[in-house]
Amino acid sequence: MRDSYPPDGGEHISSQVELTVGPVANGGWCVARHDGRVVFVRHALPGERVVARITEETARFLRADAVEILEPSADRVTPPCPYAGPGRCGGCDWQHASLDAQRRLKADVVAEQLRRLAGIDRKVVVEEVPGAPDGLGWRTRVQFAVDRDGSAGLRRHRSHDIEHIDRCRIAHPAVEEVGAERHSWRGAAAVEVVASSGGDHAVIVEPAGHRRVDLPDVDASVLLDEGRRGTRALSGRASLIERVGGRDFRVTASGFWQVHPGAAATLLETVLELGRPEPGEWALDLYCGAGLFAAGLAEAVGPDGAVLGIESEPQAVQDARFNLRDLPQAAVERGKVEEALDRLEIERAALVVADPPRAGLGRPVVDRVASLDASRIVYVSCDPATMSRDIAWFAPYGYELTDLRAFDQYPMTHHVECVALLTRSPG
């Protein structure tokens, strides 16, 4: 190990090692080895020779940042953001890699998770999502941390420390128009800025404890995060309008919606393409959110079919019911998926679409969905590990992975969105 040294700020850093970097790992890391131990390295690329600073040591592995590149990869580029790099902003993982390389790395992660967790060998291609050809300016929802002086910034990687920035390079221009970084938010713990495809802006302010927040004058609706009581509009509206194709969706500002401006349309098109809903069919949209997929399914199955959306978040249920009000063949039920399916005594479905949170479906939901005897299950996932685990749990019920699309909805980060089609032959 090399001797430790202080960085520019004078903070003491732990020991350094020279490493030959191996393959990519899930989470924005690459894998290396030192003295027989696994080292997860950030800010490196496969095949590089680097000097890495050890940032964390556990009984099983080390974490490290590549602080000097001795032999660079041909895929290495200069990060477009000056705040990206070891010890700096933690929002981006791959700014030092070309966009093509980022997508290959994400494809390798998805393929490795499928192979390791589901026993499936499959070539994966990660596709570009329209709307951010340079990988910048796409994020329509950004959460800023606020220090005691009221200055907003972004968290450093695996830290509560704040990196103060002039602007976020992956934030959508409409988010940057609000200028959260240039205002004072004294009394706040966090500020989230949201911009919609319909041209709406909202700022959600989380107070620091019981402190009074000094709110600046911003060109946006302002909402106060009141914890378990939800959010309360202090000015403007509490909801935004998102447009997908020819349909408008009302979405509560604090609720879930895809953060890439091209993601909702891309995912809806893919879900319908893989799921092939037919007129007259009975379909389920699990974790339906504001009703994006339910609307598309309802239009496809027509008045002779039926679609049921299930969602546990109360405000999202209200939004979904509002958004589906012109589609009488669609209904939305509030509750956890397995509880709602049992309560409504749902025993069959032709098609199931599921878009769970990062934790995935989990064993109880997999078992309950498999009992519906659907011929097609379309699984939308933002985490290839939990998706692969759930696919493995579906296998004993006769479901096979027959198609998979992967999308680069989160350029410069390690995140990737997948849409998987599981099919089961009759009987």
C-alpha positions as CSV (number, residue, x, y, z in Angstrom):
1,M,0.0,0.0,0.0
2,R,1.1,3.6,-0.7
3,D,1.2,6.0,2.1
4,S,-1.9,8.0,2.8
5,Y,-2.1,11.7,1.9
6,P,-4.4,14.6,2.5
7,P,-6.6,15.8,-0.4
8,D,-7.0,19.5,-1.4
9,G,-9.2,20.1,1.6
10,G,-6.7,18.7,4.0
11,E,-8.9,15.8,5.1
12,H,-7.0,12.6,6.0
13,I,-7.5,9.7,3.5
14,S,-6.9,6.1,4.2
15,S,-4.3,4.0,2.5
16,Q,-3.9,3.6,-1.3
17,V,-3.2,0.6,-3.4
18,E,-2.4,0.0,-7.1
19,L,-5.0,-2.2,-8.7
20,T,-5.8,-3.8,-12.0
21,V,-9.5,-3.2,-12.5
22,G,-11.7,-6.2,-13.4
23,P,-15.4,-6.4,-14.6
24,V,-18.2,-4.1,-13.7
25,A,-20.5,-4.8,-10.7
26,N,-24.0,-3.8,-9.9
27,G,-24.2,-0.3,-8.3
28,G,-21.6,1.7,-10.2
29,W,-18.6,-0.3,-9.1
30,C,-15.9,-2.3,-10.8
31,V,-14.3,-5.3,-9.2
32,A,-10.6,-5.7,-8.4
33,R,-8.6,-7.8,-5.9
34,H,-5.9,-6.9,-3.5
35,D,-4.1,-9.4,-1.3
36,G,-6.8,-11.9,-2.0
37,R,-9.6,-9.6,-1.0
38,V,-12.3,-8.2,-3.3
39,V,-12.2,-4.4,-3.8
40,F,-15.2,-2.5,-5.2
41,V,-13.8,0.5,-7.1
42,R,-15.6,3.6,-8.2
43,H,-14.4,6.1,-10.9
44,A,-12.6,3.3,-12.7
45,L,-13.3,1.2,-15.8
46,P,-12.6,-2.4,-16.6
47,G,-9.1,-3.1,-17.7
48,E,-7.6,0.0,-16.2
49,R,-4.5,0.2,-13.9
50,V,-5.3,2.7,-11.2
51,V,-4.2,4.0,-7.8
52,A,-7.2,3.6,-5.5
53,R,-7.9,5.1,-2.2
54,I,-9.5,2.8,0.3
55,T,-12.7,4.4,1.6
56,E,-14.3,1.5,3.6
57,E,-13.2,-1.8,4.9
58,T,-15.5,-4.7,5.9
59,A,-14.8,-8.3,6.9
60,R,-15.5,-9.5,3.4
61,F,-14.4,-6.7,1.0
62,L,-13.0,-3.2,0.6
63,R,-14.5,-0.1,-1.1
64,A,-12.2,2.3,-2.9
65,D,-12.1,5.3,-5.2
66,A,-9.7,5.4,-8.2
67,V,-7.7,8.7,-7.6
68,E,-5.1,8.2,-10.2
69,I,-5.4,6.5,-13.6
70,L,-2.1,4.8,-14.5
71,E,-3.3,3.0,-17.6
72,P,-6.6,4.4,-18.9
73,S,-9.3,2.6,-20.9
74,A,-10.1,3.7,-24.4
75,D,-13.6,4.3,-23.1
76,R,-12.5,6.9,-20.6
77,V,-13.6,10.5,-21.2
78,T,-13.3,13.8,-19.3
79,P,-16.4,14.1,-17.1
80,P,-18.8,16.8,-18.4
81,C,-19.4,17.9,-14.8
82,P,-16.7,19.5,-12.7
83,Y,-18.3,18.1,-9.5
84,A,-18.0,14.4,-10.6
85,G,-15.1,12.5,-9.2
86,P,-13.6,10.9,-6.0
87,G,-15.0,12.4,-2.9
88,R,-17.3,14.8,-4.8
89,C,-21.0,14.6,-5.8
90,G,-22.5,11.1,-5.5
91,G,-25.3,11.6,-8.1
92,C,-23.5,10.2,-11.1
93,D,-21.4,7.0,-11.4
94,W,-20.2,6.9,-15.0
95,Q,-19.4,10.4,-16.2
96,H,-15.9,9.2,-16.9
97,A,-17.1,6.7,-19.5
98,S,-18.4,7.4,-23.0
99,L,-22.2,6.9,-23.4
100,D,-21.6,3.8,-25.5
101,A,-19.4,2.4,-22.8
102,Q,-21.9,3.2,-20.1
103,R,-24.6,1.2,-22.0
104,R,-22.3,-1.7,-22.5
105,L,-21.4,-1.7,-18.8
106,K,-25.1,-1.6,-17.8
107,A,-25.8,-4.4,-20.3
108,D,-23.1,-6.5,-18.7
109,V,-24.6,-5.9,-15.2
110,V,-28.1,-7.0,-16.4
111,A,-26.7,-10.1,-18.1
112,E,-24.6,-11.0,-15.0
113,Q,-27.5,-10.7,-12.6
114,L,-29.7,-12.8,-14.9
115,R,-27.0,-15.4,-15.1
116,R,-26.1,-15.4,-11.4
117,L,-29.6,-15.1,-9.9
118,A,-31.9,-16.7,-12.5
119,G,-29.5,-19.1,-14.3
120,I,-30.3,-17.4,-17.6
121,D,-27.6,-16.8,-20.2
122,R,-28.9,-13.9,-22.4
123,K,-27.2,-11.2,-24.5
124,V,-28.5,-7.8,-23.3
125,V,-28.5,-4.5,-25.2
126,V,-29.2,-1.2,-23.4
127,E,-31.1,1.2,-25.7
128,E,-31.0,5.0,-25.7
129,V,-34.2,6.7,-24.6
130,P,-35.2,9.7,-26.7
131,G,-34.7,13.1,-25.2
132,A,-31.1,13.3,-24.0
133,P,-28.7,12.4,-26.8
134,D,-25.6,13.6,-24.9
135,G,-26.7,12.0,-21.6
136,L,-27.3,15.4,-19.9
137,G,-30.2,17.6,-19.1
138,W,-32.7,14.7,-18.6
139,R,-33.6,14.5,-14.9
140,T,-36.9,16.2,-14.3
141,R,-36.9,15.6,-10.5
142,V,-33.8,16.6,-8.4
143,Q,-33.6,16.5,-4.6
144,F,-31.2,19.0,-3.1
145,A,-29.8,18.8,0.5
146,V,-29.7,22.0,2.5
147,D,-27.1,23.0,5.0
148,R,-27.7,25.0,8.2
149,D,-26.9,28.2,6.4
150,G,-29.7,27.5,3.9
151,S,-27.4,26.7,0.9
152,A,-28.6,23.8,-1.4
153,G,-26.3,21.2,-2.9
154,L,-26.1,17.5,-3.6
155,R,-24.9,14.6,-1.3
156,R,-21.5,13.1,-1.7
157,H,-21.3,9.4,-2.3
158,R,-22.3,7.3,0.7
159,S,-22.1,10.5,2.9
160,H,-24.3,13.1,4.5
161,D,-21.8,15.8,3.4
162,I,-23.1,18.3,0.8
163,E,-21.3,19.2,-2.4
164,H,-22.3,22.7,-3.3
165,I,-22.7,23.2,-7.0
166,D,-23.5,26.0,-9.5
167,R,-25.8,23.7,-11.4
168,C,-26.5,20.0,-12.0
169,R,-25.5,18.9,-15.5
170,I,-28.0,16.0,-15.6
171,A,-30.9,18.1,-14.4
172,H,-33.5,19.1,-17.0
173,P,-33.3,22.7,-18.1
174,A,-36.8,23.3,-16.6
175,V,-35.5,22.2,-13.2
176,E,-32.5,24.5,-13.5
177,E,-34.8,27.4,-14.3
178,V,-36.1,27.3,-10.7
179,G,-32.5,27.9,-9.6
180,A,-32.6,26.0,-6.3
181,E,-28.8,26.2,-6.0
182,R,-28.9,30.0,-6.2
183,H,-31.5,30.6,-3.5
184,S,-31.4,30.4,0.3
185,W,-33.6,27.8,2.0
186,R,-32.7,28.5,5.6
187,G,-34.7,26.2,7.9
188,A,-35.0,23.4,5.3
189,A,-33.4,20.0,5.4
190,A,-34.1,19.3,1.7
191,V,-35.6,20.8,-1.4
192,E,-37.0,18.8,-4.3
193,V,-37.6,20.5,-7.6
194,V,-39.9,18.9,-10.2
195,A,-40.6,19.9,-13.7
196,S,-43.3,18.2,-15.8
197,S,-43.7,17.6,-19.6
198,G,-46.8,19.8,-19.4
199,G,-44.7,22.8,-18.4
200,D,-45.5,22.8,-14.6
201,H,-42.9,23.4,-11.9
202,A,-43.1,22.5,-8.2
203,V,-40.8,22.8,-5.2
204,I,-41.2,20.5,-2.3
205,V,-39.6,21.7,0.9
206,E,-38.8,19.5,3.8
207,P,-38.3,21.4,7.1
208,A,-35.3,20.7,9.3
209,G,-37.1,19.4,12.5
210,H,-39.5,22.1,13.7
211,R,-37.6,25.0,12.2
212,R,-39.5,27.7,10.2
213,V,-38.4,27.7,6.6
214,D,-37.5,31.1,4.9
215,L,-38.9,30.5,1.5
216,P,-37.5,32.4,-1.5
217,D,-39.6,33.8,-4.3
218,V,-39.5,31.1,-7.0
219,D,-41.5,30.6,-10.2
220,A,-43.1,27.3,-9.2
221,S,-45.7,25.9,-6.9
222,V,-44.4,25.5,-3.4
223,L,-45.4,22.5,-1.3
224,L,-44.5,21.7,2.3
225,D,-43.5,18.2,3.2
226,E,-45.4,17.4,6.4
227,G,-44.1,13.9,6.9
228,R,-46.8,11.3,7.5
229,R,-49.5,13.8,6.7
230,G,-48.1,14.2,3.2
231,T,-47.6,17.5,1.4
232,R,-49.5,20.7,1.6
233,A,-49.5,23.4,-1.1
234,L,-48.3,26.8,0.2
235,S,-48.7,28.4,-3.3
236,G,-49.8,27.1,-6.6
237,R,-51.2,23.6,-7.3
238,A,-50.2,20.3,-5.6
239,S,-50.2,18.4,-8.8
240,L,-48.5,18.5,-12.2
241,I,-49.6,17.5,-15.7
242,E,-47.6,14.9,-17.6
243,R,-48.3,14.4,-21.3
244,V,-47.8,11.0,-23.0
245,G,-49.0,10.7,-26.5
246,G,-52.4,12.3,-26.7
247,R,-53.3,11.8,-23.1
248,D,-52.7,14.0,-20.0
249,F,-52.0,12.5,-16.6
250,R,-52.5,14.4,-13.4
251,V,-49.6,13.5,-11.0
252,T,-49.2,14.7,-7.4
253,A,-46.0,16.7,-7.3
254,S,-44.6,14.4,-4.5
255,G,-45.7,11.3,-6.3
256,F,-43.9,8.9,-8.6
257,W,-43.4,9.6,-12.3
258,Q,-40.5,8.6,-14.6
259,V,-37.8,11.2,-14.3
260,H,-36.5,11.0,-17.9
261,P,-38.7,13.0,-20.3
262,G,-38.8,10.2,-22.8
263,A,-39.2,7.3,-20.4
264,A,-43.0,7.2,-19.9
265,A,-43.8,7.0,-23.6
266,T,-40.9,4.5,-24.2
267,L,-42.0,2.2,-21.4
268,L,-45.7,2.3,-22.3
269,E,-44.9,1.5,-25.9
270,T,-42.7,-1.4,-24.8
271,V,-45.2,-2.8,-22.3
272,L,-47.9,-2.9,-25.0
273,E,-45.6,-4.4,-27.5
274,L,-44.4,-7.2,-25.3
275,G,-47.8,-7.8,-23.5
276,R,-49.9,-7.8,-26.7
277,P,-53.2,-6.9,-24.9
278,E,-56.2,-8.0,-27.1
279,P,-59.7,-6.6,-27.3
280,G,-61.9,-8.2,-24.6
281,E,-59.1,-9.4,-22.4
282,W,-58.9,-9.1,-18.6
283,A,-55.6,-7.4,-17.5
284,L,-54.0,-6.3,-14.2
285,D,-51.7,-3.4,-13.7
286,L,-49.9,-4.0,-10.4
287,Y,-48.2,-1.0,-8.6
288,C,-50.1,1.1,-11.1
289,G,-49.1,4.6,-9.8
290,A,-50.9,7.4,-11.6
291,G,-52.3,4.9,-14.2
292,L,-49.9,5.2,-17.2
293,F,-49.9,1.5,-18.1
294,A,-53.6,1.0,-17.0
295,A,-54.6,3.7,-19.5
296,G,-52.8,2.0,-22.4
297,L,-54.1,-1.4,-21.4
298,A,-57.7,-0.1,-21.2
299,E,-57.5,1.4,-24.6
300,A,-56.1,-1.8,-26.0
301,V,-58.7,-4.2,-24.4
302,G,-61.5,-1.9,-25.3
303,P,-65.0,-1.7,-23.9
304,D,-65.4,-5.5,-23.9
305,G,-62.3,-6.0,-21.8
306,A,-61.4,-4.9,-18.3
307,V,-58.3,-3.6,-16.5
308,L,-57.7,-3.4,-12.8
309,G,-55.0,-1.3,-11.3
310,I,-53.7,-1.9,-7.8
311,E,-51.7,0.8,-5.9
312,S,-51.0,1.3,-2.2
313,E,-50.2,5.0,-2.2
314,P,-53.5,6.9,-1.5
315,Q,-52.7,10.0,-3.5
316,A,-51.6,8.0,-6.5
317,V,-54.9,6.1,-6.3
318,Q,-56.8,9.3,-6.5
319,D,-54.6,10.5,-9.5
320,A,-55.1,7.2,-11.3
321,R,-58.9,7.2,-10.9
322,F,-59.0,10.8,-12.2
323,N,-56.7,9.9,-15.1
324,L,-58.8,6.8,-16.1
325,R,-62.2,8.5,-15.6
326,D,-63.0,8.4,-19.4
327,L,-62.2,4.6,-19.5
328,P,-65.1,2.8,-17.9
329,Q,-63.4,-0.6,-18.5
330,A,-60.6,0.5,-16.1
331,A,-60.8,0.6,-12.3
332,V,-58.2,1.2,-9.5
333,E,-58.1,-0.4,-6.1
334,R,-56.1,0.8,-3.2
335,G,-54.0,-1.7,-1.2
336,K,-51.0,-4.0,-1.2
337,V,-51.0,-6.3,-4.2
338,E,-51.4,-9.6,-2.5
339,E,-54.0,-8.3,0.0
340,A,-56.1,-6.6,-2.7
341,L,-56.0,-9.7,-5.0
342,D,-57.2,-11.8,-2.1
343,R,-59.8,-9.3,-0.9
344,L,-61.3,-9.0,-4.4
345,E,-61.1,-12.8,-4.9
346,I,-59.2,-12.4,-8.2
347,E,-58.3,-15.9,-9.5
348,R,-57.5,-15.4,-13.2
349,A,-56.0,-12.8,-15.6
350,A,-55.0,-13.0,-19.2
351,L,-52.2,-10.5,-18.8
352,V,-50.4,-9.0,-15.8
353,V,-48.2,-5.9,-15.8
354,A,-46.1,-5.3,-12.7
355,D,-43.9,-2.2,-12.0
356,P,-42.8,-2.7,-8.4
357,P,-40.4,-0.5,-6.4
358,R,-36.7,-1.2,-6.3
359,A,-37.2,-4.0,-3.8
360,G,-39.0,-6.0,-6.5
361,L,-42.1,-8.2,-6.1
362,G,-40.8,-10.5,-3.4
363,R,-41.8,-14.1,-2.8
364,P,-45.4,-13.7,-1.6
365,V,-46.4,-11.5,-4.6
366,V,-44.6,-13.8,-7.0
367,D,-46.6,-16.8,-5.6
368,R,-49.9,-14.9,-5.8
369,V,-49.3,-13.6,-9.3
370,A,-48.3,-17.0,-10.5
371,S,-51.6,-18.4,-9.2
372,L,-53.5,-16.2,-11.6
373,D,-52.5,-18.4,-14.5
374,A,-51.8,-15.5,-16.8
375,S,-50.3,-16.4,-20.2
376,R,-48.1,-13.2,-20.1
377,I,-46.5,-11.3,-17.3
378,V,-44.7,-8.0,-18.2
379,Y,-42.3,-7.1,-15.5
380,V,-41.0,-3.5,-15.4
381,S,-37.9,-3.1,-13.2
382,C,-35.4,-0.5,-12.2
383,D,-33.2,-3.1,-10.4
384,P,-31.7,-6.0,-12.4
385,A,-30.9,-7.9,-9.2
386,T,-34.4,-8.0,-7.7
387,M,-35.9,-8.6,-11.2
388,S,-33.6,-11.6,-11.8
389,R,-34.4,-13.0,-8.3
390,D,-38.1,-12.7,-9.0
391,I,-37.7,-14.3,-12.5
392,A,-36.1,-17.2,-10.8
393,W,-39.0,-17.5,-8.4
394,F,-41.5,-17.6,-11.3
395,A,-39.6,-20.4,-13.0
396,P,-41.1,-23.3,-10.9
397,Y,-44.5,-22.2,-12.0
398,G,-43.6,-22.7,-15.6
399,Y,-42.8,-19.1,-16.6
400,E,-39.9,-18.5,-18.9
401,L,-38.1,-15.2,-19.8
402,T,-39.0,-14.9,-23.5
403,D,-38.1,-11.3,-24.2
404,L,-36.2,-8.5,-22.5
405,R,-35.7,-4.8,-23.4
406,A,-33.3,-2.6,-21.4
407,F,-33.2,1.2,-21.5
408,D,-30.7,3.9,-20.5
409,Q,-33.2,6.0,-18.7
410,Y,-30.6,7.3,-16.3
411,P,-27.5,8.3,-18.3
412,M,-24.3,9.0,-16.3
413,T,-25.7,6.8,-13.4
414,H,-25.5,3.1,-12.8
415,H,-29.3,2.7,-13.0
416,V,-31.0,0.9,-15.8
417,E,-34.6,0.1,-16.6
418,C,-35.7,-3.3,-17.9
419,V,-39.0,-4.6,-19.3
420,A,-39.1,-8.4,-19.2
421,L,-41.8,-10.7,-20.8
422,L,-42.5,-14.0,-19.0
423,T,-44.7,-16.5,-20.7
424,R,-46.2,-19.8,-19.8
425,S,-47.6,-22.3,-22.2
426,P,-51.2,-23.5,-21.5
427,G,-51.2,-26.3,-19.0
